[in-house]
Amino acid sequence: MKKRIIGATLLIVVCALLISNVVGVFLFRSREMSAARENLQELLILMDSQSEITDPQGVAAQFTQAAPGKRLTIIDTDGTVLADTEANPEELEDHSSRPEVEQAALTGWGEASRHSETLGTTMLYVAKRFADGMVGRASMPLSSIDSLAVSGITGFVLASLAGLALALVLSRRLANRVVAPLSAVSQALQGVLDGTGAPGLEGYQADDELRPILRYIDKLMERLGGYIQSITAERDKVSLILECMDEGLILLDTEGRVLAINRAARTLFGIPQGEEDGALLLTRSRRLREAIEQSGKEHTCVVVDVDALDDNARSLRLFVSPVSGRQYEGQTVGTSILISDVTQLKKAEGIRSEFTANVSHELKTPLTSIKGFTDMLSSGMVASAEDQKRFITLIGVEVDRLIDLINDILKLSELESVAIEQSRDSSPVLQSARETAELLAPAAQSAGVSLSVTGEEASAALPQSRLKELLVNLMENGIKYNEPGGSVSVHVACREDRAVITVSDTGIGIPPEAQSRVFERFYRVDKGRARKNGGTGLGLAIVKHIVQLYGGTVTLESELGKGSVFTVSLPLARK
């Protein structure tokens, strides 16, 4: 805009100077012509006043002395040239037909400008009728007048250049002054758009022409700033939600190309940042492609489960919904896909199904035995009192085993039904271990296994009932899966802010391939020995759940034929 203002100003100035110069030169030349005409007229009047009867030769001589450089011609009434200061009169033709001569003979004065054949230049002619009827004609070359005009043009040009330079300086100042308010408004608007705030426009409020405009602009910027802040906050909120949500979200256009994809969706589909290729995404899953087509045709949400497209073997549940009348960054949205990672849900369903099958199997075994024994007793097949007593004893063993199994299932269900507790209870670990050892002493003595408890007292942050249940399962397993003459050792120690319980035995040990599964429900390393000893297969699962419930950890180290070491770490109780 500044360039246009300066250019327009300079163009106006140039045109004005050009017009003024042309008019000035014309007026200057006209003035010089008038001055020359008056000079010639004065000379002719002077020559006419010399005598009543004109002496051509004498007048010519006086004229030459009075006006060197000018020409005088004396013409008789019949047109004959009597005297001439620049040529031989006898060689000159009749001048009666000259316009200035004719006009002077009729009116007393005559004037003309034309090329002179005698002198070979353009001349200004002024003629006067003398008192005796003769015509005196004075002339001078127009080149002298033109030279004066040319010298005047030089002055005009120099003055014009000076004026043009001044106009350039003033036009730049004017352009800066005109553009300054607009620049301030532009900066203010840019500040609003950038969110840095708008600079004040008070410096331009005094201009009467700008005051209404700036007042409207101030109001506009205030509203615009509010709108931008609101839109920015809403955009940041939506972006934060989309980026922080664990569920993936993908927006597709009507052709199936990806318009937007959040961080979770990129992670779930294994798509690197900046490589959201819609065609590649859809062609890698036929079920997803079919679900999108079905959703578009039926105008309803379609739920489909697919495997993740990365190497983590995850299961995904996709909610494919059609979208109509919505746009994203100027492009029409056709489909939205909400993706949820249901891997853990699938695993939980599998564990639940496996648990149900295992419970059914474990309950069926003692019930089948009890049913068989009772059928044999009721049918009279067992006649002797000794056999009847033995069968009744076996029924009692199976009932006890069934009760233990049900109690363990209930304990495990109770542990799974609550979230991780921040218990305010505290339990003396060493004391609880010694009491548990006393409780299991008869079973250890019966199995020929020695049982010992050592270490320092520590107070763990969990109820004593839970702690004893944990210790019973670990120590009882050490006794059950041991050899006569073996040992089970319990050691309690404090390490930083943890109570560490180490239960080690010299039993049969656990093979490496089974160590990662011993904490699963109903998993038994030696099924025959477990059933013989009355194990339910839930003891270590209960231990794991108790430890997790109270923020602890449990680890296993075992070597086949040399025994096992279980290490439990629990948080200390707050004092």
PyMOL commands that set and color helices and strands:
alter all, ss='L'
color gray80, all
select helices_A, chain A and resi 2-48+56-66+89-91+99-107+142-194+202-204+211-244+263-269+278-283+286-298+343-379+385-416+429-447+464-480+512-515+527-533+539-549
alter helices_A, ss='H'
color red, helices_A
select strands_A, chain A and resi 71-75+81-84+109-116+121-129+135-141+248-253+258-261+302-307+315-322+327-328+331-341+427-428+450-455+459-460+487-495+498-505+553-559+563-571
alter strands_A, ss='S'
color yellow, strands_A
deselect
rebuild
show_as cartoon
